[in-house]
């Protein structure tokens, strides 16, 4: 557990730095583009390549990581090398084929993406569509290489590469802003290229061979064939949801896709800085505990993860509710980003944050089933998730517009989380003890008090400016949740977080 916490701390620190840099780039984008048809077109142009890259990455993560770790733990170095070479080769080849196919069927793709948008958005999308497609193979190779590094325990090397991506991308964006939507396109591709170069160099330093291998590694054929269909289903459907959200948001009018994009970027900055970062540590950790039959230790790990997740969710809801509009005003409201834009993005951000517990605990439980190599559990719930998302989005969007689309996604995540949890209880026995449920009650009550204090401080310190208000509110919420973290089942002391 100590080793896992140390690794988690490493990736969380890098994750926080990375997301802070990502928000800094978002400030540049907001200043230059605000919300509107140009940024709408950029986000819509990312739907297909992002979807394709995410599907392949998810398939590799589910089928590749447990097998690679097992081969390494059994000293089957030849099997591990073949698997690594195969994964890297197909990361580039498969996504290159997807990009080529989308290029050849450009007309149909444009109808899918732009049928509910304005004429100006369609014109901008036609200009950016083809070059944006080629982000898919770059992203997939970088992600595959990062998974290899994580599987080898080189979390810092994997986590640092995206930072260079953001730095290079921001510099390119700032120097090419007069190119319109092409500034966004070239900054994205330049950043991804830099990230891939860093990952490849890190793999070489780790002495992980990089060879072209198209032929399927025979020794693991049966294992991958057994999970190929459910992994494909869950990968396609799970990543269809973010694409679906963007396409439905386009129906809410000009600027709605941009507003959703800003809110998702802020929301995902929080999720990825902690949740996704920790999950890359949990997957190999869960895989080892499952392979060794250490069920009691696995349940204990899950209970601590749930407690940390609950505090993370409660603090986020309190802060976004009390400080979200002020944070947006401080960060984004300048240049082309107006007060009306800030108001719209704030509503979408809060609606997304309400689903944070469902998204985060659901992600961790999905990692559990990945580690246990139960892909059909994830596949079946992915089908349910798509259906629930579609029903709720079409129900809420006419009522609340783009905020309704975000609220529908949050409610769907919460429902799927509940189903994942019920399945985990049947698989491992009761995952959460009575002590964990008592902790949940204390956390909810304490954060309700924290919200009241944050609102009171907001009215008291308003004369000193928004920055002072936000800092005071963050201090109150952080203090309350750190005090909670000291108790069972977490038992975390503040000073222990900084130990090497």
N, C-alpha and C positions, 0 to 999 in steps of 0.2 A: 504493500500500500504506500509506503514511504517513497519508493522509487516512482510509483505512478503519480503521486502528488508533486514530486519534484519535476517530472516531465511535464505534467499539466501546467505547473507554474511557468515553466519555460515558454510553452506555446501560448499561454494566456498573455504573458508580457509582450511577446512578439505580436500577438493578435491585437492587443490594445494599441501598440505603436502603429501597426499596419492600418487599423481602422481610423485612428486619428489622422494619419496621412491621407486616407481615402476621403475623410470628411473635408480636409483641406483642399483636395482636388475638387470636391463637390462645390466648395465655395467659389472656386474659379469658374466652374461651369455655370453656377447660378448667376454670377456677376455678368458673364458674357451672354448667356442665352435665356435666363429667366424660365418661364413656362411658355409653351406655344408650339406651333406646327413644326419648327425645325427640331426641337428636342423630342417632340412626339415621334417624329420620323426616325430619329436615331434609336430610341428605345424600341420601336416596332421592328427596325432593321436587325436588332439583336435577338429577336425572339427565336428565329430558326437556328442560328449557330449556337446560341446559349443552350437551347433545348437539346440539340444533338450532342454537344460536349458534355452536358450534365448527364445524359443517358449513358454514354460510354463510361464516364467516370464512375457513375453509380454501379454499373455492371462490374467494372474492374475492382471496385472497393468491396463489393459483396463476394465475388468469386475468387479474386486474386489475393487479397491481403491474408485471409486465414490460411490459404494454401501455401503462400510464400513463407509465412511465419512458421508453419508446420515443417516445411522442408528445411528451413534454416535451423530449427530447434532439433531436428533429427540428423543434422550434418549432411543432408542430401544436397550438397552444393551444386552438383550438376543440374539437378531438377530446378533449383532456385534460379540458377543462371539462365536456363532455357526459358523459364517462365517470365523472368524480367525482360529478356530480349524480345520475347513474343509480345508482351504487353506494350512495350515501348514502340515496337514496329507497327502494331495495329492501332495504336493511339493516333499515329499520324496518317496511316493508310486509310482507315475506315472513315475518319472525319474529312480527309481529302476527297474521298468518293462522295460523301454527303454534300460537300461544298460544290463539287462539280455537278452533281445531280440537281441541286437547287439552282445552279446557274442555267442549266439547260431547260428547267421548268420555271423560269423566272416569271412568266406571265401568270401562271396559276398561283404562285407564291404571292405576287402583288395583289391579286384578288383576295386572297386569304387575309393578308395583313392590312390592306388599306381600304377595304370596301366600306367601312363606316367612318372614314376620316375626311377631312377637308381637302380641296384641290391642292392647296399649298403643301399640305403634309404629304400627299401622294407624289408631288414633284420632287420634294426633298428625299423621300424614301427611294424613289427610282435612282437618284444620284448616288445614294450611299449603300444600296442593297448589295451589289456585287463585291466590293472590297470588304464589307463587314462579314461576309460568309467565311472568309479565310481566317477569321479569328478562331474558328472551331478547332482545326488541327493544332494550332499553336497552344490554345488553352488545354486541350486534351493531353498533349505531350508533357506540358509543364505539370499538370495535375498528376499524371501517371508517375513522372519522376519524383514528385513530392511524396506520393504514397510509398514508393520504394525507400526513400530516405526515412520516412516515418517508421516503416517496418523494420529498418535497421537501427532505430532509436536515435536517428540524427534529426531530431525535431527542430532544432535551431536552424539548421541549414535549409530545411524545407520551408520554415516559416519566414525566413528573411528574404527569400527570392521575390515574393509579391511586393515587398517594399520598394525594391528597385523599379518594378513595373510602374508603381504610382509616381515615383520621382521622375522617371523618364517621360511617362505619359503627360504629366503636368507641365513639364518644360516644353514638350512639343506643342501642347495645347496653347500655352501662353505665347509661343513664338509664331503660331500659325492661325491665330484667332480670326484674321481677316478672310480665311478660306471658307468660312461658314461651316456647314455640316462636315466638310472634309477635315476641318481641324479636329473634330471629335473622332472621326474615323482613324486618321493617321496617328493621333495620340494613343488611341487604344492599341493599334497594331504595333507601334513602336514599343510601348510598355510591355506587351506580351512577349515580344521578341527578346527584350532584355531579361525578362523573368525566365524564359526558357534557357537562355545561355547560362544564367547562374545555376539553374537546376542541373544542367548537363555537366557543368564543371564540378559541382558538388558530388554528383554520381561518380565522376572519374576519380575524385579525391577519395571517395569511399571504396574504390576498387570494385565497383559494380560494373561488369562488362556491358558495353553498348554495342550490340551486333544486330545486323539485319536478320530477322527470323520470321518468315511468313508461315512456315509449317507449324501445325499445332503440336505442342509437346506431347508425345505419346503417353508418357507416364502419368499425366494428369487428365487425359482425355475423358475418362469416365466421370471423374469428379466434376469437371466443368460442364459436361453434357447434362449431368443430373440437375444442375442449377440454372442452365442457360435459359430455359423458357420462363420460369418464375422471375428470374432476375431481369430479363428483358421486359416482361409485363410491368413489374414494379418500377423499373427505371423509366420506361416510356410514360406510364401514367403519372408517376410521382412528379416528373419534370414537366408534364403537360400542364399542371396546375399553375405555375408561375406564368407560362405563356398564355394560358386561358385568361388569367387575371388581367394581363396587359390588353388583350384583345377586347375583353368586356369593358374595360375602362375607356377604351376608345369611343364607345357608344355614349359616354357621358359628356361629350363635347370637346372642343379644342382646349388643349391644356390639361385635360384630365389624365392622359397618359404620362405627361411630364410630372404632374402632381403625385401620381402614384409612384413614378420613378424616384423622385426625391424622398418620399416617405419610406419606400422600400430600402433605399440606400441608407437612410438613417437607422431604420429598424434593423436591417441586416448587419450594419456596423456593430450594433450591440450584440446581436446573435452570434456573428462570426468571431468577434473579439474574444468571447468566452465560450459559447456553446460549441460551435464548430471546432474551435481550437482544442477544447477538452475532448471532444468526441474522437479526434484522431488518436488520442492517447487511450481512450476507453476501449476502442475496438480491439487493438491487440491485447489489452489487459483482460477484457472479457473472454477473448478467444483462448488465452492461456488458462484462465480459471475453469472454463468449460471443458477444455481438452483434458485437464487434470482432475476433473470431477470434484472440484472444491466448491460445492453448491452453497454451503453456509457462508463462506467468504464472499461469494458472488452476491448473495442477498444483502449482506452487510454493505458491500460496495454500492449496490443499487440504492439502498436506503439513504446513505450519505449523499449520493448524487442527487436524489430527489429533494432532500432537505436544502442543499445548496441551490438547486434549480428553483425551488419555491421562493427562497429569499431573493434570488435574482429577478424573478417575475414580479414579486410584490414591490420591490424597490423601483423597478422600471415603470410599472403602472403609476405609482405615486408620483414619480418625477415627471413623467410625460404629462400626466393630468395637471399637476401643479405648475410645471415650468415649460412645457412643450412650446407654447406660443412665444414665450420670452426667448427661449433658446433659438428658435427659428428667426426671430427678429434680430438677435445678436449675430448669428452666423450668416444668414443668407440674404437678409433684406437690404440689398444695395444693388446698384447698377440696374440690370433688367429685371431683377426679382422684386416684385412689389409687395405691399402690405396685403393685398387681396390674395396673392400667391401664397404668402405665409399663412393666412387664415385657412385656406383650402388644404395645404399640406399638413397643417397641424391637426386637422380633423382626421385625415387619413392615417397619420402617424399614430394617433391615439387608438383608432379602431384596430390597427395592426398589433399594437402593444397588448391589447386585451387578450389576444390569442397567443401570447408569448409562452405561457405555461404549456399549452397544448402542443405548440411547435417544439419547445425544447425537451420536455420530458418524452414526447413522442420520438424525437430524434435519438435520444439515449436508449430508449427501449428498442428502437429499430436496430441500433448497433448491437444490442444484446442478441437479437434474433439473427443478425448477420454473423456474429461470432459463433453462434450455435449452429450455423448453416441450416436455418429454417426459412429459406427464401419464399416459400409459398405463403407463410404468414404475412410477410410484407406485401406480396403480390395481391392477395385477397383484400387486404385493407387499402391498398392503392386503388383498387377498383371502386371500393366504397367511397373513398375520399373524392375521387373525380365526380361521382354521381352527386354526393352531398354538396360539393363546391358549386357544381353547375346549378342545382336546384336553388340553393341559397343565394347565389349571385344574381340569377335572373329574378328572384323574388325581391331582393333588397335594392338592386340598382335603380329601378323606377322610383323608389321611395326616397332614397338618400343619395343617389348619384354615385360618384366615385367612392365616397365614404362608405356607402352600402356594400360596394364590392369588397372593400377591405374588411368590413365587419363580417361579411359572409365567409371570407377566408379564415378569419379568427375562430368563428363558431365551428367551422368544419374541422380545423386543427384540433379543437378541444374534444369534439366527438371522437375523432380517430385516436386521440391519445387515450381516451377512456377504453376503447376497444383493445388497444395495445396492452394497456395495463391489465385488463381482465385476462388476456391471453398469457401474460407473464405470470400472473397468479396461478393459472392452471399448470404452467410449465415448471415453475420452481417452488410452488407453495406460496404462501402469503408473502408478497414482496415487502410490504410496509407493515411494521409492527404497530401496536397501540401507541408506543412512544413517539413514533414518527407522525401519527395522526394528531397526537397532542401537540407536537411541535408545530404542525400546520395551523392549528387553531391559534396558538400563541403568535405565530407569524402574521396571520391575517389581522388579529386585533391590534398588534403593535404597529403594523403598517397603516392601519386606519387612523391610529393616533398620530403617526408621523405625517400623514396627509393633512390632518387638521392643523398641526403645528406648522407645516410648510405653507399652507394657505394663510395662516395668521401672520407668519413672517413676511409673506409677500405683501400684505397690506401695510405692515409696520415699516418695512424697509423700502417701499416704493419710491420714496423721495431720494434715495441714494442711487437709483438707477437699476436697470435690469440685471447687470452683471452681479451686483451685490446680492440681489434677491436670489438669483439662481445658485450662487455659491453657498449662501446660507441654507437654502432648501436642500441642496446636495449634502451638506454637512449633517443636517438633522437626519435625513434618510439613511445615510451611511452609518451614522452612530447607532441608530436603532437596530439596524440589521447586523452590524458587527457584534453588538451585545447579544443578539439572538444566536449568532453563529458560535458563541462560546459554549452554549449548552448542548446537550445531547440532541440528536445523534451526531452532530458535526464536531463539537468540541475543539473549535479552531481558535487559537489565540492570535491576536494581531501580529505579534512579533514572529510567530512561526512562519508567516507567509514570506518573510524576507530571509529565512535561513537558506544557506546554500545546500 
